[in-house]
């Protein structure tokens, strides 16, 4: 007998989301429509929260909006699941984003950024593995 997953108020244990068998609609619903705000950011394990202190990210059905993400997160774009596990996204610009953790209240994303950039004499992005810990 096939199992049934019922979602009420989007409250699911993290293990369900980490499971490669989590339905696509469940993963999308946990990500979507409510803005995520930065809790912490590291680059290659070093705290860089101050660089992204105003970062906000909101997903909708295969689109995203962001602010305060410097060059690492464009202001808007599209995304799709990169594989059947639904633990990896690919943005419109080709950047692969890993979903490291997801609960209704917390989202951890990581991506590899390949350049350091400056804007108006200030650091705008750093090269390295970025890990974004986001909360609602």
C-alpha positions in Angstrom: 0.0 0.0 0.0 1.5 3.4 -1.0 2.1 5.8 1.9 0.4 9.1 2.0 1.9 12.4 3.1 -0.5 15.0 4.5 0.9 18.5 4.9 -0.9 20.8 7.4 0.5 24.3 8.0 3.8 23.1 6.4 4.9 21.4 9.6 7.2 18.5 8.6 10.2 17.1 10.4 13.5 18.0 8.7 14.1 14.3 8.0 11.2 14.3 5.6 12.7 17.2 3.6 16.2 15.7 3.7 14.9 12.5 2.3 15.4 12.2 -1.4 11.9 10.8 -1.6 10.2 14.0 -0.4 7.6 15.0 -3.0 8.6 18.0 -5.2 5.5 19.9 -4.1 6.4 19.5 -0.4 9.9 20.9 -1.0 8.6 23.8 -3.1 5.9 24.6 -0.6 8.4 24.8 2.3 10.6 27.2 0.3 8.0 29.4 -1.3 6.2 32.6 -0.7 7.4 33.6 2.8 10.6 35.7 2.8 13.7 34.1 4.2 16.1 36.5 6.2 19.7 36.0 7.0 20.7 34.5 10.3 24.4 33.8 9.5 26.6 33.5 6.4 30.0 31.9 6.2 32.5 31.8 3.3 34.9 28.9 3.5 33.9 28.5 7.1 34.7 32.1 8.1 31.8 34.3 9.4 30.8 36.9 6.8 27.4 37.7 8.1 28.2 41.4 8.2 28.8 41.4 4.4 25.2 39.9 3.9 23.5 41.4 6.9 20.6 42.8 4.8 20.1 39.7 2.7 16.5 38.6 2.0 15.4 35.8 -0.3 12.0 34.8 -1.5 11.1 31.8 -3.7 8.0 31.3 -5.7 7.2 28.6 -8.2 10.6 28.4 -10.0 11.4 32.2 -9.5 13.2 34.0 -6.8 13.7 37.6 -5.6 16.5 38.7 -3.4 18.0 41.9 -1.9 21.3 42.5 -0.1 22.9 39.5 -1.8 25.6 41.4 -3.6 26.8 39.7 -6.8 26.3 36.2 -5.3 22.4 36.5 -5.4 21.0 38.4 -8.3 17.9 40.6 -7.5 15.7 38.2 -9.4 15.9 35.1 -11.4 14.6 31.6 -12.1 15.5 28.2 -10.6 14.7 24.6 -11.1 15.6 21.4 -9.3 18.9 20.2 -10.7 18.3 16.5 -10.0 15.7 14.1 -8.7 16.8 14.4 -5.1 15.3 17.9 -4.8 18.3 18.8 -2.7 20.1 20.8 -5.5 18.8 23.8 -7.4 20.2 25.4 -10.5 19.7 29.1 -11.0 19.2 30.8 -14.4 22.8 31.9 -14.3 24.1 28.4 -14.0 25.0 28.6 -10.3 24.2 25.3 -8.4 22.7 25.8 -5.0 22.6 23.0 -2.5 19.7 22.7 0.1 21.7 21.6 3.1 18.8 21.8 5.6 15.2 22.8 5.4 12.5 23.1 8.0 9.4 25.4 8.0 11.5 27.9 10.0 15.0 27.4 8.8 16.8 27.0 5.4 20.5 26.4 4.9 21.8 26.9 1.3 25.3 26.6 0.0 26.9 27.5 -3.3 30.4 28.0 -4.7 31.1 31.5 -5.9 34.2 31.9 -8.1 35.1 35.6 -7.9 35.7 38.4 -5.5 34.1 41.6 -6.5 34.2 45.2 -5.4 31.6 48.0 -5.8 32.2 51.6 -5.0 35.5 50.7 -3.2 33.8 48.2 -0.9 33.9 44.4 -0.9 30.8 43.1 -2.7 31.4 39.4 -2.8 34.0 36.9 -1.9 35.3 33.8 -3.7 34.6 30.5 -2.0 32.0 28.2 -0.5 29.1 30.3 0.7 26.7 28.9 3.3 23.6 30.9 4.0 21.6 30.1 7.1 18.2 31.7 6.7 15.2 31.9 9.0 11.6 33.1 8.8 
